[in-house]
Amino acid sequence: MPQRSIGLKGIGWLVTVTAVTFAPAAQATALDLFYERTVMSVADHRCNLFAPPVTVALDAARLQARGAALRAGIDQDVIKDTARQATLRSNSVACQSSDLTVAASRVKLAFAAYSRLTRMDFPGDTAGWAASRGQAVHTASWQLYQTARFGWDSMTFGIASRSGSSGLVAAASFADGAIPYSARIMMRDLTKAPRPYLNGRVANESGKIPLHARAAPLSVSRAILAEDRREADPYLLPAKAKSGTAFRWPPAAAAAMAELDPREAVRVDFVFAGRDGDSVRTAYIEVGDFAAGRAFLASGQK
């Protein structure tokens, strides 16, 4: 890998959501952004360059660049090597270096615009995340969410806030009025499968893989059960839904999801009791920039 400078190319990089294609030039751009943001993040942890809000914003930008690089087709081993190179480069520069001082000032200037954002969209291949860190005007509201339709049913999924606390929630509406008694998230178990399952054999003409073909097989998946069920708050329901059921997961579920590859998907299984045994209806959620979205929310809480 060629040696890169520690300086940043501009001050707009922090708030830009880059649309990346599979072209080699786009791959290089995504990887360069990841490298630069990793260099500054490592330097911040070592030299205490920034106040907490800037540190968290920088981490959000780094995660977003990592996701863009993966979606551009860059192998995860190349990204890991880039992170190692960035760490080595950052650690080789003294905290009092003029290059580091200039780069840090650019990050602070970029954050001046970023800190004023209350909403941000994180586009994905199939479905994206919408984030909001403004003050909620209702009892319950979404902070980071994605919507999904599965059959005749619909769901909004993500981080919701209620009475001052937040957590990972699914609010689903079922066309036949059925009420599930349980819900679980099925996601890749990183201890069993270090790489995501992306079944390119079912991709469409433009190369896009449907979400169901991005989820790991059940044999290498872990199940995280919801810890709470209640009637969904009207402000959390999917569009046009009049009623539904909301499930809430423990904090570990969001943390585990943030560790996944942005290209893959997780299953959300709703379990119904029936005369002939349980039945399951499944919705799929694209992981995408979930981790970057969480960091965006955290940067508004510091």
C-alpha positions in Angstrom: 0.0 0.0 0.0 1.5 3.4 -0.9 2.4 5.8 1.8 -0.3 8.5 2.4 0.0 11.8 4.1 -1.7 12.5 7.4 -3.4 15.6 6.1 -7.1 15.7 5.1 -8.2 16.7 1.6 -10.9 19.1 2.7 -13.3 20.1 5.4 -16.5 18.8 3.8 -15.7 15.2 4.2 -17.3 14.8 7.6 -20.9 15.4 6.6 -20.9 14.0 3.1 -22.6 10.8 2.3 -20.7 9.5 -0.7 -22.5 7.6 -3.5 -20.0 4.9 -4.4 -20.1 2.7 -7.5 -18.0 -0.3 -8.4 -15.6 1.7 -10.5 -11.9 1.4 -9.4 -11.7 5.2 -8.9 -14.7 5.1 -6.6 -13.1 2.2 -4.7 -9.9 4.2 -4.2 -11.9 7.2 -3.0 -13.8 5.2 -0.4 -10.6 3.5 0.9 -8.8 6.9 1.1 -11.6 8.4 3.1 -11.6 5.4 5.5 -7.8 5.7 5.8 -7.9 9.4 6.6 -10.7 9.2 9.1 -9.0 6.2 10.8 -5.7 8.2 11.0 -7.4 11.0 12.8 -9.5 8.8 15.1 -6.4 6.9 16.3 -4.6 10.2 16.7 -7.5 11.6 18.8 -7.4 8.6 21.1 -3.7 8.9 21.6 -3.4 12.7 21.8 -6.8 13.7 23.1 -7.3 16.1 20.2 -11.1 16.7 20.4 -13.9 17.3 22.7 -16.3 14.3 23.1 -18.8 15.4 20.5 -16.1 15.7 17.8 -14.7 12.3 18.8 -18.0 10.6 18.3 -18.7 12.4 15.1 -15.3 11.4 13.7 -16.1 7.8 14.6 -19.5 8.0 12.7 -17.7 9.3 9.7 -15.1 6.5 9.9 -17.8 3.9 10.1 -19.6 5.4 7.2 -16.5 5.4 5.0 -15.9 1.7 6.0 -19.4 0.9 4.8 -18.9 2.7 1.6 -15.7 0.9 0.9 -17.3 -2.5 1.5 -20.3 -1.7 -0.7 -17.8 -0.5 -3.4 -16.5 -4.1 -3.6 -13.3 -3.7 -1.6 -12.4 -6.9 0.2 -12.7 -6.8 4.0 -9.1 -8.0 4.4 -8.0 -4.9 2.4 -10.0 -2.7 4.7 -8.4 -4.3 7.7 -4.9 -3.8 6.2 -5.8 -0.2 5.5 -6.8 0.3 9.2 -3.5 -1.2 10.3 -1.6 1.1 8.0 -3.5 4.1 9.2 -2.8 3.1 12.8 0.9 2.8 12.1 1.0 6.1 10.3 -0.9 7.9 13.0 1.3 6.5 15.8 4.4 7.6 13.9 3.4 11.3 14.1 4.1 13.3 17.3 1.1 14.8 19.0 2.7 18.3 18.7 3.3 17.8 14.9 2.3 20.8 12.8 0.7 18.4 10.2 -1.5 16.9 12.9 -2.4 20.3 14.3 -3.6 21.4 10.8 -5.5 18.3 10.2 -7.2 18.5 13.6 -8.2 22.1 13.0 -9.9 20.9 9.8 -11.8 18.2 11.6 -13.0 20.8 14.2 -14.2 23.2 11.4 -16.0 20.4 9.7 -17.8 19.5 12.9 -19.1 23.0 13.3 -21.5 22.2 10.4 -22.1 18.6 11.5 -23.1 19.5 15.0 -26.0 21.6 13.7 -27.5 18.6 11.9 -30.6 17.2 13.5 -31.5 14.7 10.8 -29.4 12.6 8.5 -30.1 9.8 5.9 -27.8 6.8 5.5 -28.6 5.3 2.1 -28.1 1.6 1.5 -28.1 -0.8 -1.4 -31.8 -1.8 -0.9 -33.0 0.1 2.2 -31.4 2.9 4.1 -31.6 4.4 7.6 -33.1 7.7 8.6 -31.7 9.3 11.8 -33.1 12.1 13.9 -31.5 13.5 17.1 -33.9 16.4 17.5 -36.1 16.8 20.6 -39.1 14.4 20.5 -42.5 16.0 20.7 -44.4 12.8 21.3 -44.3 10.1 24.0 -42.5 7.8 21.6 -40.4 8.6 18.5 -37.9 7.1 16.2 -34.3 8.1 16.4 -32.9 5.7 13.8 -35.2 3.6 11.7 -35.7 1.5 8.5 -39.1 0.3 7.1 -39.9 -3.0 5.6 -42.8 -4.8 4.0 -43.1 -8.6 4.1 -46.1 -10.0 2.4 -49.2 -8.0 3.4 -47.5 -6.9 6.6 -45.3 -4.0 7.4 -42.7 -3.0 10.0 -40.6 -0.1 11.2 -37.4 -1.2 12.9 -34.6 0.6 14.7 -33.8 2.7 17.7 -36.8 4.4 19.3 -37.0 6.7 22.3 -39.7 6.6 24.9 -39.9 8.6 28.2 -36.3 9.5 28.0 -34.9 6.0 27.3 -34.1 4.4 24.0 -33.7 0.9 22.7 -33.9 -1.4 19.7 -37.5 -1.8 18.7 -39.7 -3.3 16.0 -43.2 -2.0 15.5 -45.2 -4.2 13.1 -48.7 -4.2 11.7 -50.3 -7.4 10.4 -52.9 -7.1 7.7 -55.0 -9.9 9.2 -55.0 -8.4 12.7 -52.9 -11.3 14.1 -50.8 -10.6 17.2 -47.4 -12.4 17.6 -46.5 -13.6 21.1 -42.8 -13.4 20.5 -40.1 -11.9 18.2 -36.5 -12.6 17.6 -33.6 -11.2 15.6 -31.6 -13.7 13.7 -28.1 -12.4 12.8 -24.8 -13.9 11.7 -22.8 -15.4 14.6 -19.3 -13.9 14.1 -17.7 -16.7 16.1 -19.1 -19.3 13.5 -19.0 -17.2 10.3 -16.3 -14.5 10.0 -17.6 -13.4 6.6 -21.1 -12.3 5.5 -23.2 -14.5 3.3 -23.9 -12.6 0.0 -25.6 -14.9 -2.5 -24.7 -13.2 -5.8 -26.3 -16.0 -7.8 -29.7 -14.4 -7.2 -28.7 -10.8 -8.0 -30.7 -8.9 -10.5 -29.5 -7.5 -13.8 -27.9 -4.5 -12.0 -26.1 -6.7 -9.6 -28.2 -6.0 -6.6 -28.7 -8.9 -4.2 -32.2 -9.1 -2.5 -32.2 -8.9 1.3 -33.2 -12.5 1.9 -30.1 -13.6 0.1 -27.9 -11.4 2.3 -29.0 -13.1 5.6 -26.8 -15.8 7.1 -28.1 -19.4 7.2 -29.7 -20.4 10.4 -26.9 -22.9 11.1 -24.5 -20.0 11.6 -26.9 -17.5 13.1 -27.6 -16.4 16.6 -31.1 -15.6 18.0 -31.7 -12.6 20.2 -35.1 -12.7 21.8 -37.2 -9.6 22.4 -37.4 -8.8 26.1 -40.7 -6.8 26.0 -44.0 -6.8 24.0 -46.7 -4.2 24.0 -49.3 -2.5 21.8 -47.3 -0.2 19.5 -47.4 3.5 20.1 -49.2 5.2 17.2 -46.1 7.3 16.5 -44.0 4.2 16.0 -46.3 2.4 13.6 -45.5 2.0 9.9 -47.1 4.5 7.5 -50.9 4.0 7.1 -51.0 1.3 9.9 -53.7 1.9 12.5 -52.6 -0.7 15.1 -49.8 -3.1 15.7 -47.4 -4.8 18.1 -44.1 -3.4 19.3 -41.2 -5.6 20.6 -38.1 -4.3 22.4 -34.7 -5.9 22.6 -31.9 -5.7 25.2 -29.0 -3.2 24.5 -26.7 -6.1 23.5 -28.8 -6.6 20.4 -28.0 -3.2 18.9 -24.4 -3.5 19.8 -24.2 -6.9 18.1 -25.9 -5.6 15.0 -23.4 -2.7 14.8 -20.6 -5.3 14.4 -22.1 -6.8 11.3 -21.0 -6.1 7.7 -23.1 -3.3 6.2 -23.8 -5.3 3.1 -25.7 -8.1 4.9 -29.2 -8.4 6.3 -30.7 -9.6 9.6 -34.0 -11.5 10.0 -36.8 -10.3 12.3 -39.0 -13.3 13.0 -42.5 -12.8 14.5 -43.8 -15.9 16.1 -47.6 -16.7 16.2 -49.3 -19.4 18.1 -51.7 -21.7 16.1 -53.8 -24.8 16.4 -51.1 -26.8 14.6 -48.2 -25.2 16.3 -46.3 -22.0 15.9 -45.9 -20.1 12.7 -43.4 -17.4 11.7 -43.5 -14.4 9.6 -40.1 -12.9 8.6 -39.0 -9.4 7.7 -35.5 -8.5 6.5 -33.5 -5.5 7.5 -30.4 -4.3 5.7 -27.6 -3.7 8.2 -26.2 -0.8 6.1 -24.8 2.1 8.1 -26.6 1.2 11.3 -23.3 1.6 13.2 -22.7 5.0 11.7 -26.3 6.0 12.5 -25.8 5.0 16.2 -22.7 7.1 16.3 -24.5 10.1 14.8 -27.1 9.8 17.6 -24.4 9.5 20.2 -22.6 12.6 18.9 -25.7 14.7 19.8 -25.8 13.4 23.4 -22.3 14.4 24.4 
